Amino acid sequence: MRPDDSRVRTADTAEVLLEMLCDAMRVLNSGGAADQVVCRHLARGLRADTAVTFALAPDSQVRTICVQPELRSTHVLAEALLDRLDGDGPDLRIEYTESFGHIASLWIRPSHAGNVDEAGHGRVLVYVRSEPFDSDDRRLLERARDALLALWPLGVRTVRAQHAREWVQATVAEGHMTERELQVLTLLAEGLLATSIAARLQLSPRTVHKHLGNIYRKLGVHDRLVAVSLARLHGLVQTYPSSPSSPEIDS
């Protein structure tokens, strides 16, 4: 390799990772999962013939979640690769087999984020090609691993938030929340107690409590804090308490 070649490959690595992260964040912000983006970008950076991403559950169950290219033969290969996955060993592995050729695999386990609830499912990223993987390919995978360790917990939280928004949207649509209930919910989000809400809307406290009961029932919750959190998540309310201290509960 000429001296300039190393700088070119380093620049290529940075470009691949930057484009991967930018595209992944764009997908996550729209509520999607970034697995296809990561699979596609790293396959291009590694010049892989085939790329497969497996989801690794905390109980070690594994399933295929995306392949590149999207062909029947690739899915067949993915099933064969799944059968040979071995959780014991280093997280970055480069090997050669007669059956598949040159294989590079990167393991990102659920425990790597330090909190299984935050990390959710881990990933096993597998890339196959006819030519051997070199030190630059290993460097790309090592740097990709560092980036993905930071990205995956964010991705899990984003997807969970999207699912929660969809659930709230369906719940609200089915519940047919009234304009008055939305007014009460907005004031509740501002931190007002039921008596203060009653004074603001010129209602009796008993009527406000009745509206609160309807709101909790339609959202499927029993707690004002959860109700307000779900309402903010869905965009039903945009307000926050004027004081950083939380008011006493007056349900």
Wavefront OBJ file of the C-alpha trace (Angstrom):
o trace
v 0.000 0.000 0.000
v 1.373 3.443 -0.922
v 1.661 6.045 1.924
v -1.237 8.051 0.511
v -3.456 4.962 0.397
v -3.645 4.793 4.206
v -4.912 8.372 4.404
v -7.466 7.648 1.694
v -8.801 4.568 3.520
v -8.944 6.534 6.803
v -10.943 9.238 5.065
v -13.191 6.593 3.516
v -13.791 5.073 6.959
v -14.752 8.432 8.434
v -17.054 9.151 5.494
v -18.799 5.775 5.777
v -19.366 6.202 9.522
v -20.526 9.821 9.211
v -23.014 9.017 6.458
v -24.209 5.959 8.381
v -24.834 7.949 11.564
v -26.521 10.844 9.746
v -28.854 8.523 7.854
v -29.517 6.447 10.967
v -30.454 9.530 13.000
v -32.745 10.694 10.220
v -34.566 7.355 10.253
v -34.736 7.252 14.053
v -36.135 10.774 14.234
v -38.932 9.703 11.900
v -39.778 6.833 14.245
v -38.164 4.002 12.273
v -35.468 1.452 13.056
v -31.950 2.036 11.731
v -30.904 -1.563 11.096
v -31.287 -1.389 7.313
v -29.276 1.853 7.198
v -26.413 0.440 9.259
v -26.425 -2.825 7.302
v -26.312 -1.019 3.944
v -23.592 1.505 4.835
v -21.225 -0.988 6.446
v -21.745 -3.445 3.585
v -20.680 -0.696 1.182
v -17.707 0.322 3.336
v -16.536 -3.291 3.630
v -17.267 -4.073 -0.036
v -19.232 -7.096 1.167
v -21.130 -9.364 -1.194
v -23.680 -10.180 1.506
v -24.658 -8.518 4.771
v -26.956 -9.888 7.469
v -28.039 -8.347 10.780
v -29.384 -10.553 13.563
v -31.214 -9.333 16.664
v -29.792 -10.786 19.875
v -32.265 -10.875 22.763
v -31.073 -10.738 26.399
v -32.019 -14.426 26.707
v -29.641 -15.162 23.775
v -32.400 -15.927 21.260
v -31.393 -14.768 17.777
v -33.484 -13.828 14.747
v -32.759 -12.295 11.331
v -33.942 -8.688 10.956
v -32.355 -7.491 7.702
v -30.245 -8.672 4.783
v -28.380 -7.029 1.894
v -29.050 -7.557 -0.959
v -32.734 -8.324 -0.507
v -32.775 -11.621 -2.413
v -34.128 -15.072 -1.658
v -30.605 -16.505 -1.887
v -29.451 -14.003 0.747
v -32.195 -15.117 3.124
v -31.119 -18.726 2.613
v -27.546 -17.741 3.415
v -28.757 -15.846 6.491
v -30.424 -18.992 7.813
v -27.204 -20.930 7.300
v -25.180 -18.213 9.056
v -27.672 -18.184 11.913
v -27.062 -21.882 12.516
v -23.339 -21.313 12.974
v -23.488 -18.298 15.305
v -21.601 -18.892 18.530
v -21.972 -16.433 21.402
v -18.669 -17.492 22.935
v -15.635 -15.695 21.600
v -14.488 -12.167 20.737
v -17.007 -9.527 19.679
v -15.133 -8.856 16.429
v -14.297 -11.953 14.399
v -12.741 -12.335 10.970
v -12.525 -15.858 9.600
v -12.640 -17.994 6.496
v -14.811 -21.027 5.814
v -15.072 -23.251 2.776
v -18.859 -22.959 2.814
v -19.233 -19.167 2.926
v -15.857 -17.604 2.156
v -14.467 -14.711 4.182
v -16.689 -13.645 7.099
v -16.468 -10.621 9.372
v -18.886 -10.528 12.299
v -19.446 -7.856 14.915
v -21.306 -8.627 18.153
v -23.061 -5.866 20.091
v -24.555 -7.544 23.130
v -27.485 -6.203 25.180
v -25.236 -5.775 28.219
v -22.734 -3.561 26.374
v -24.793 -0.416 26.998
v -24.531 -1.019 30.739
v -28.301 -1.308 31.176
v -30.233 -4.146 29.561
v -33.467 -2.149 29.678
v -31.753 0.688 27.811
v -29.982 -1.547 25.327
v -32.927 -3.775 24.521
v -31.900 -6.346 21.905
v -28.268 -6.566 20.889
v -27.105 -7.114 17.329
v -24.852 -9.464 15.392
v -23.674 -7.889 12.147
v -22.251 -10.381 9.641
v -20.517 -9.521 6.343
v -19.420 -12.025 3.716
v -17.228 -11.563 0.636
v -14.932 -13.533 -1.616
v -11.801 -11.472 -0.870
v -10.048 -11.490 2.522
v -10.805 -8.700 5.003
v -7.750 -6.564 5.800
v -6.623 -4.329 8.666
v -8.563 -1.345 7.283
v -11.745 -3.406 7.312
v -11.069 -4.377 10.916
v -10.518 -0.712 11.802
v -13.826 0.234 10.191
v -15.672 -2.412 12.205
v -13.961 -1.374 15.444
v -14.938 2.262 14.934
v -18.418 1.262 13.836
v -18.811 -0.700 17.050
v -17.989 2.372 19.145
v -20.539 4.413 17.203
v -23.227 1.737 17.410
v -22.791 1.287 21.158
v -23.868 4.924 21.493
v -26.521 4.733 18.763
v -28.396 1.558 19.679
v -29.771 2.601 23.109
v -30.972 5.858 21.508
v -32.561 3.862 18.728
v -34.374 1.616 21.194
v -35.723 4.600 23.151
v -36.802 6.333 19.941
v -38.657 3.302 18.609
v -40.309 2.712 21.972
v -41.369 6.373 22.059
v -42.822 6.038 18.563
v -44.774 2.977 19.616
v -46.032 4.864 22.657
v -47.113 7.803 20.483
v -49.002 5.444 18.185
v -50.647 3.788 21.172
v -51.704 7.133 22.644
v -52.981 8.308 19.257
v -55.124 5.189 18.907
v -56.282 5.450 22.507
v -57.267 9.099 22.153
v -58.977 8.471 18.811
v -60.984 5.617 20.286
v -61.763 7.568 23.455
v -63.021 10.706 21.661
v -61.583 13.112 24.226
v -63.727 16.236 24.438
v -62.558 19.834 24.147
v -63.259 20.414 27.856
v -61.244 17.325 28.799
v -58.332 18.619 26.715
v -58.587 21.961 28.542
v -58.442 20.177 31.883
v -55.526 18.036 30.677
v -53.614 21.129 29.540
v -54.008 22.820 32.920
v -53.067 19.574 34.630
v -49.840 19.590 32.570
v -49.153 23.138 33.830
v -49.067 21.711 37.352
v -52.413 23.028 38.556
v -54.384 21.183 41.214
v -57.996 20.214 40.668
v -59.225 23.162 42.754
v -57.109 25.594 40.717
v -58.308 24.061 37.454
v -61.892 24.478 38.668
v -61.276 28.166 39.404
v -59.552 28.754 36.064
v -62.360 27.136 34.045
v -65.122 28.374 36.350
v -66.215 24.848 37.147
v -66.897 23.066 40.404
v -64.087 20.872 41.792
v -66.470 17.930 41.552
v -66.899 18.533 37.801
v -63.128 18.756 37.342
v -62.644 15.445 39.171
v -65.242 13.910 36.857
v -63.307 15.185 33.816
v -60.083 13.817 35.304
v -61.694 10.428 35.765
v -62.769 10.427 32.109
v -59.274 11.468 30.979
v -57.576 8.690 32.966
v -60.074 6.140 31.670
v -59.626 7.173 28.028
v -55.847 7.117 28.325
v -55.938 3.820 30.204
v -53.981 5.155 33.191
v -54.611 5.735 36.898
v -51.983 8.393 37.594
v -51.959 12.091 36.670
v -48.215 12.103 36.004
v -48.505 9.225 33.541
v -51.494 10.883 31.889
v -49.579 14.134 31.425
v -46.495 12.302 30.128
v -48.557 10.445 27.535
v -50.336 13.645 26.540
v -47.022 15.452 25.996
v -45.647 12.471 24.101
v -48.550 12.611 21.686
v -48.544 16.397 21.429
v -51.951 16.819 23.064
v -50.378 19.382 25.406
v -47.214 21.455 25.128
v -47.232 23.152 28.531
v -45.061 22.485 31.572
v -45.321 23.544 35.220
v -44.194 27.138 35.748
v -42.269 26.072 38.857
v -39.567 23.384 38.860
v -41.076 21.930 42.007
v -43.860 19.428 41.554
v -47.182 20.310 43.170
v -48.769 18.026 45.687
v -51.075 15.458 44.215
v -54.711 16.455 44.457
v -56.405 13.781 42.434
l 1 2 3 4 5 6 7 8 9 10 11 12 13 14 15 16 17 18 19 20 21 22 23 24 25 26 27 28 29 30 31 32 33 34 35 36 37 38 39 40 41 42 43 44 45 46 47 48 49 50 51 52 53 54 55 56 57 58 59 60 61 62 63 64 65 66 67 68 69 70 71 72 73 74 75 76 77 78 79 80 81 82 83 84 85 86 87 88 89 90 91 92 93 94 95 96 97 98 99 100 101 102 103 104 105 106 107 108 109 110 111 112 113 114 115 116 117 118 119 120 121 122 123 124 125 126 127 128 129 130 131 132 133 134 135 136 137 138 139 140 141 142 143 144 145 146 147 148 149 150 151 152 153 154 155 156 157 158 159 160 161 162 163 164 165 166 167 168 169 170 171 172 173 174 175 176 177 178 179 180 181 182 183 184 185 186 187 188 189 190 191 192 193 194 195 196 197 198 199 200 201 202 203 204 205 206 207 208 209 210 211 212 213 214 215 216 217 218 219 220 221 222 223 224 225 226 227 228 229 230 231 232 233 234 235 236 237 238 239 240 241 242 243 244 245 246 247 248 249 250 251
